[in-house]
Amino acid sequence: MSRFLLLLLSVLLVGVLFTPDSMAQTGRIIGQVVDAEGTPLPGANVRIDNSTLGAASDLDGNFAVRGVPAGARTLLVTLVGYQRAEREVDVPAGGEVEVTVTLSDDVLGLSGVSVTASRRAEDLSETPRAVAVVQEEVIDLYTEQTSDLSATLGKFVPNFTPPSVGNDVFLATLRGRAPLFLVDGIPLQTNEGLRGAVLGNIDPAVLDRVEVLYGASTIYGGGAPGGVIQFFTKEASEQPLAVDLNLFSRNYLVDGAVLDGDAIDLRSALTVSGTVLDNKLTYVVSGSAERTNGQFRPDGERIAPNRTSAYDDFAFFAKVGYNITPSQRVQVSLNRTYAEPNDLFFEPIVREEDVTADPEGSAAIGQEVETAFSYDNPISQEYTALNATYENTALGGGALTVQAYLFDLNFQQSGSDIRPFLQRNGGTFPDSWPGLFQTSTAATQYGARAEYVRPIGEQVVVTGGGDILYAEDSTPVTISSDEPFDRENRFDASLGIQDQGAPSELTSGGLFVQADYDPIEALRLTAGARYDMIAFDILPFTPTFTRVEPGVQRPGGSGYNAGLSLNLGAAYEVVPQTTLYANFAQGFSLPSLAFLVVNVDPGIPIQGDEIVSPQIVNSVDFGVRGQVGDNFAYGVAGFFAFSEDASQIRFNSSTGQGERIQAPQRNYGFEVSVDAVPAAGLRVGADVSVTETDLKPQPPQELIDAGLLDEDDGTFRPASTVETIPLTTTLRATYALPMVDGLSFNAEVYTLNNRTRAFTFLLDEDKNGVPDTTMAGDPARADAYVLRGYTTVDAGVTYVFPDDLFGDVGARLSVQFLNLLNETYIPAISQRQVGPIFASRRRNGFGRNVTVTLNFTL
């Protein structure tokens, strides 16, 4: 199938569902949203059940929903901090009905709406799958600890990769599989495998909420075998001008670093927003600048610099929307981030200590050198994204959304010197590998999506649409010569460019349809299907790091894959405020093209699906969520996911070639969350989650050819801890002091448990009862290290100044103490760096530190 035909099929998005009925009799609902005391509530979400029609209340709590089909309708009203309200109204044809909606306080703050789960707004209680919504106030609290989302996301998103140091989350997973990161619908990652490293391109100052959709996704297509994590940016203020200024600083409370200028981090963020031109034009503009200086271990030693240490970060965000008519809106946004190092005078050394790492027990610290490194290709990370959206909520009785976007990512990393580890110096790396090099990433994507949501009668809502994507990805490696580096510590990039992974071009398209059916008030049934079409080209390249004929240019290749994925779900409110749900969903995606074909022998054509085959994940999740009274809420979810073909390439020592293998994979685990308000002003909660991952690798081909083993021996073994999330527990509490208005305290205990299962699993590939051994004579294991758990304790205090203290300016002060007990630990993702070669990347967690945040609003 040609590229043109692929794109043409993907553009035919909504015609099947589009049935004009603009002549249907409609009316209008107007009214006001107030609290229990009659005070108007702005920003409430007002919508018609089983439809796409809705509005938001203005500064006076007033709202108007136009184009409502005549007849009996259910009005749903939600607002964070208040319980959901329903009102039955009878809409007259050609007329209007007025209603006042009173919202009661939501003590637990659980009332909310999810968009990601169904691509349209729906109440969380009606969603038939595991989903979580993290509201702005939670994001703000963690932003007062750090702007690095990779260090906080694992704390408030159960079964996500544990918190890291320095954005080191390249292999981030959700329930043990790769998630799809979206920002206002824009895919954030690329096909070359960066995954969570792109979290550094999100400025938390512009975030309104985070929605987590667990499990394989049908409606989002490729790239979401583990689920979807979508970041939504802030909406404009209802006022003509609103200003938010945030000032942040950090200091380390460890020996030798207190009030040291090299240990103080500073950040400022300014956001202005508003609604003007008779409520037709909205705008949000935000800019931030951050200087992150040295970071220190509990013993006062400096941690080796990394992505968020000794860096200057700059971010700019702008979003402008215009209401063409009451039912039509256009919106354009621009997101730009840039980071560069501010200190190149430190290099990592390894100190052997009895810390939480095992078995090496090594941790990297910083050591000052006399001369800074210099680069012909300066270290930096740049990200630019442009997003344009058109919405029409009254088109043929439904709502149409069309979105187009592009993003560009360039990531130039620091240089490496591996000359001591080359074979000629007694090391294990081939001499053909470069001794001095810099790795980088370049990615560009263009995409578009469209979806049409239409109610059919009063019980069915159908969503249909599709998306297209074109992506270019490469991971170039610049090779430097010895003499400039030995003379002046300069990476000169004079010996040319090779590739770490295969440069690729990918074109994908998908069509989907989703139906929600409410046969009775307490029951929701969902079903959907998606058809994906993916074409790829691998460009000719010279791999840099390979044990198969290194230095030889590899020919390119191309292929095409297509497949159907399905989903089914049900949610049933067995009693008021208690919902049981179950969901089955399939995910269709390709593995990372960049690194999949690096070790393929030049004589093996990369064509069709002989080398690159899609991964189809079958995911089941089930659970219960509910609330007991007004002061206790809970959620319990279990899951199981299986994929028959997780394609990998393995080196065959007998043939000298890379070969494609099938590695069936299964993931299983649970998440439990509870929240309670045992006393006035006191709220406590807990999250407990665990993921386990098993693989069933194909036995070595040489043993199969010799007749020693069957091709499939049916044995699963534990997967590496790198992509598996061990048992984690988060305990949290907040307390608003009754006798002092505006004063509150918060505390959190985060615990990551050990995982030894993969380390203790000894490999016996030929099934002779004798464990295999490595080249060094050690037992061969499923994983190279034991994950050592740790616990961190954080606590803080917040004070909201009286409204009239600074006139029209509101003020808020937050002081947060992190790693309060000053425990020594190594983050889970950093513990994977084992052996003498990678030990310098095995960094400690931060020592005790304090952050101070001042926030001013106008």
C-alpha positions, 0 to 999 in steps of 0.5 A: 500500500502506498504512502499516499493511500495510507494517508488518504485512508486516515483522513477519512475520519468522521464521515461514517458518523456524520448525520446532519440534523441541524433542523432538530428542535433545540432550546437553551438552559441558563442558570447559576452555580452556587455553594451552600451559602449561595455564593457564586462558583466560577469555573464549574463544568456544566454539561448535558449527560450523554452529549457533548454539550456543555459550558463553564460558569463565569465569575458570577457563577452564571452559565448558558448551554445552547443547542440542547435537544428539546425534552427531558435532559439531565444536567451534570455539574462538577467542580473540584472541591465540591460534590457532583450535582445532577438536575433534571430539566425539561427543555422547551423547543425554541425556548429556555429553562432556568435552573440554580444548582447548589454544590456541596463541599467535597471533603475528600476532593474526589469529584472530577471528570476524565477526558483521556479515558474516552476522549470526551468528558465523563465522570470518573464514577462512570469510567469502566477502567482504571484511571486517575486524575491528579488535580492542580493543587497536588501538582503545585505541592510537588512543584514546590519540591522540584520542577523535575517531573521525573523525580515526583511523578512516581510518587503520585502516579502508582505503578509508574517508574520510581522517582529518579535523579536528574531526569534519568527515566529513559526506560520509564514504564507504567505497569511495566510497559511503555506509556504514551505521554501526551500534552494537550493531545500532542505525543511527547515521545518519539519511536527511538526509545527516549520515553520518560526522558522527555519529561524534562520538556514539561514545565509544571508551572503551566499544568492544570491536571494530569490524567492517567489511563492504565493499560493498553489503549485502543483509541490512542493507538501505537505507543501506548501498550502500558497506558496513557499519561496526559498532561493538560495545560492551564486554562485562561482566567475568567478575568481580563488579566490575572497574574501568577508569580512563583519564586523558588529556591533550594538549599542543602542542609548537609555538611559543607553545603549550607548557604553555599552559593554553589548549592543554592538553586533558584527558579522563577515563573511568571504566568499571565492569563485572561479573557477579553473581547466580550469573552471571545478571546482567551490567553495564557502566557508563561515563562520560567527560568531556573538555575540548578547548581550543585546537588549533594549527598547526605554526607555532603559530597557533591553528586556528579552533574547530570541533566538537572544538576548544574544546568540552566533551564528556560521555558516559554508557553503561550496558548490563545483561543478564540470563540468564533461562535458560541459553538465554534472555537479555535486555539493555538499553543506554543511550547518551547524549552531549552536547557544547557549546562552552567558548570562543566568543571566536574566529572564523576568518580566512583567511591566504594562504599557500603550504600544501598546499591548491590552487588558493586556498592559503588556510588558516583560523586563529583570531583573538581578538575582544573580544566573544563570540558569544551565541545564543538557540539555544545551540550543542550536539550531543545524542544519546540511544539506547536499545536492548533485545535478547532472545535465545533460542539454543534455540528450535526447534533454532535461535536467535532474536534480537529487538531494538528501539531508538530514538535522538534526535539534535539538532545545533545549529551555530554561526552564520554571517554571509554578508551581505558575499557577498549580491548587493547587496554585490557577492557571488554569493548571492541577496539573498533568502538570510538574511544571519545564520542558524544551521543545525541537525539534528533526527532521531528514529528508532524501529526493530525487527529480528528474525532467526532462525538455524537449522542444517539438517543438518550442512552448511546454516545458514539465517538469516531475519528482517526489520526495520522503521524509522520516522524523522523528519528535519529541518534547520531554519534559524533566521534572525537580525536585523541589529541585535542581532548588530551591537550585541552579536554575538548570533544572536537567531533572531527572524526565524523558521525556514526549512529547509535541507533538506526535512523528511521522514518515512520508514517502511521495512521489509525481509525477508531470508533468507540460507543458508550451505552447506558442501558440503565442508570447504574450501568455503563457498557463500552466497546470500541475498535481501532485499525492501525496502519504503520509504514516505516523506512530504515535509512542506511547507517553505520552503527557505532556500538555493535559486536557484529561487524562494527564499522560496516555500513548497514543497508536500509529497508522498509516495511508495513504493518497493520492490525485491528485492536478491540476494547470492551468494558463495563461499570456498574454502581452496585450501591450508591457511591460504589462502582465495580468495573472491568475492562479488556483492551488491546494495544497495537504498536511497533517496538523502537526502530532505532535500536531493534535493527542495530545488530542485524547482519548486513546480509539480512534484508529489513523488509516487511515484518521479517525483522520488525513486527508489531506488538499486540498487548491484551490487557485486562483490568478490574476493580472497585472504587467508592466512597463510604459516607463523606469521609472515606474513599477507596480504589482497588484495581488489579491487572493482567497484560500479555503479549505474544510477540515482543520483538527483540534482536539477539546476537547469535555467537555461532553465526555472527548475526543478529536474529529476531526473536519472539519474547512473550511477556506478561505483566500483573499486579495491583494498585490500592488507594485510600483517602480519609478525613478522620477529623476536621482539617486532617486528611490522610491517604495511602497508595500501594502498588506493585507490578511483576513482569515475566518473559519467555525468551526463545532458547538460543537458535544454536541449541534448537538447530542441534536438537537439544531444545524445542523452539518453545520450552514454555518457561517464563522467567522474571524480567529485568528490574529496569522496567519492572516497578517493585512494591511501593507505598506512599503515605501522606497527610495534610493538616490545616490548623483550625486556630490559625487561618491559612496555616497547614502542614503536610508530610509524606513517607515514600517506600520502595521495596527490594526486588531480588527475584530476577537476580536470584533466578539462575539461567540454564539455557540448555536445561541440563540442570547446571546454571550457566556462567558468564565470561568471568565464571560467575552464575548467569542471572536473569538480571545483573543486580539486586534492587535495594529498597529505601524510604524517604520522608518529606514534610512541609508547612504552608501559609496563605497570607490574609487577603487584605495584607497586600491589597489586591495581591494574594500571597502564599509561602511554602517551606518543604523539607525533603529527605528529612531523615537524611538517609543515604539511598540510590534511586531505583533507575540508577541502581541498574548501572552495574560493573566498573564501566557504568558505575560512574552513572550510579548516582546517590539520591539527594541529601536533606534539603529545604525549598522555599516557594513564594507565590503571588497572584493578582 
